[in-house]
Amino acid sequence: MDLQDQLKKLFPDYISEEAEEVNEEKDAIWMQDDPIICKYEKRKGKPITILEGYTGATDDFKALAKELKQTLSVGGSFKDDKIIIQGDYRDKIMQLLKAKGFNVKRVGG
């Protein structure tokens, strides 16, 4: 057991500066100039909100989908480069994305 392992046992909550830099790079989502399209549809009589038009990495868009679903406490999925959220949450989603720095365009209704 080396010194770093012993220190980790003594201070389990400590995060080194190198680890913080790696975590910051993972949390960074690529911002784009084009707006993300936020639209509303009904499928089988049930409302859904669809987000599309993200031109960054697929992993970033999946992470954004996960974060939105957890924040809104709703179900949803990621298919064909689209985020599908169950329910009509256009206003809340648009506020969340604008707070993150994205351009959002509302389509329909």
C-alpha positions in Angstrom: 0.0 0.0 0.0 1.5 3.3 -1.1 1.2 6.7 0.4 -1.6 7.8 -1.9 -3.8 4.8 -0.9 -3.2 5.6 2.7 -4.2 9.2 2.2 -7.4 8.2 0.3 -8.4 6.1 3.4 -7.7 9.0 5.7 -9.4 11.6 3.5 -12.0 9.9 1.3 -13.7 13.1 0.2 -10.5 14.8 -1.0 -10.3 15.3 -4.8 -6.9 16.2 -6.3 -6.5 19.1 -8.7 -5.8 16.7 -11.6 -9.0 14.7 -10.9 -11.0 18.0 -10.9 -9.7 19.0 -14.3 -10.7 15.6 -15.7 -14.2 15.9 -14.2 -14.6 19.4 -15.6 -13.7 18.2 -19.1 -16.3 15.4 -18.8 -19.0 17.7 -17.6 -18.5 20.2 -20.4 -21.1 20.0 -23.1 -20.3 21.4 -26.5 -22.3 24.6 -27.3 -23.5 25.3 -30.7 -24.6 28.3 -32.7 -27.7 26.8 -34.3 -30.8 26.6 -32.1 -32.1 23.3 -30.7 -35.6 22.7 -31.9 -38.1 22.0 -29.1 -41.5 20.7 -30.4 -44.6 19.1 -29.1 -46.4 16.1 -30.5 -49.0 13.6 -29.6 -48.3 9.9 -30.1 -51.1 7.4 -29.3 -53.0 10.2 -27.6 -50.2 11.0 -25.2 -48.2 14.3 -25.3 -44.4 14.2 -25.8 -41.7 16.9 -26.1 -39.0 16.3 -28.8 -35.6 18.0 -28.9 -33.6 17.8 -32.1 -31.0 19.7 -34.0 -27.9 19.2 -31.8 -24.8 19.0 -33.9 -22.3 18.0 -31.2 -21.2 14.6 -30.0 -23.9 11.9 -29.4 -22.5 11.2 -25.9 -23.0 14.9 -25.0 -26.6 14.8 -26.2 -27.3 11.6 -24.3 -25.9 13.2 -21.1 -28.1 16.2 -21.7 -31.1 13.9 -22.1 -30.3 12.1 -18.8 -29.9 15.4 -17.0 -33.3 16.7 -18.3 -35.1 13.5 -17.4 -33.7 13.6 -13.9 -34.4 17.3 -13.4 -38.0 17.0 -14.6 -38.5 13.6 -12.9 -40.1 12.2 -16.1 -39.4 9.3 -18.5 -38.0 9.6 -21.9 -35.6 8.2 -24.4 -32.8 9.1 -26.9 -33.4 7.8 -30.4 -32.2 8.8 -33.9 -30.4 11.9 -32.5 -33.6 13.1 -30.8 -34.5 13.4 -27.1 -38.0 12.4 -26.5 -39.5 13.5 -23.1 -42.8 12.2 -21.9 -45.3 15.0 -21.4 -45.5 18.6 -22.5 -42.5 20.3 -20.8 -41.5 22.7 -23.5 -41.4 25.8 -21.3 -39.4 24.2 -18.5 -37.0 22.5 -20.9 -36.5 25.8 -22.8 -35.7 27.6 -19.5 -33.2 24.9 -18.4 -31.4 24.9 -21.8 -31.3 28.7 -21.9 -29.8 28.7 -18.4 -27.1 26.4 -19.7 -26.4 28.7 -22.6 -28.1 27.0 -25.5 -30.2 28.7 -28.2 -33.6 27.1 -28.2 -36.4 27.5 -30.8 -40.0 26.6 -30.0 -41.8 25.0 -32.9 -45.6 24.4 -33.1 -48.3 25.7 -30.8 
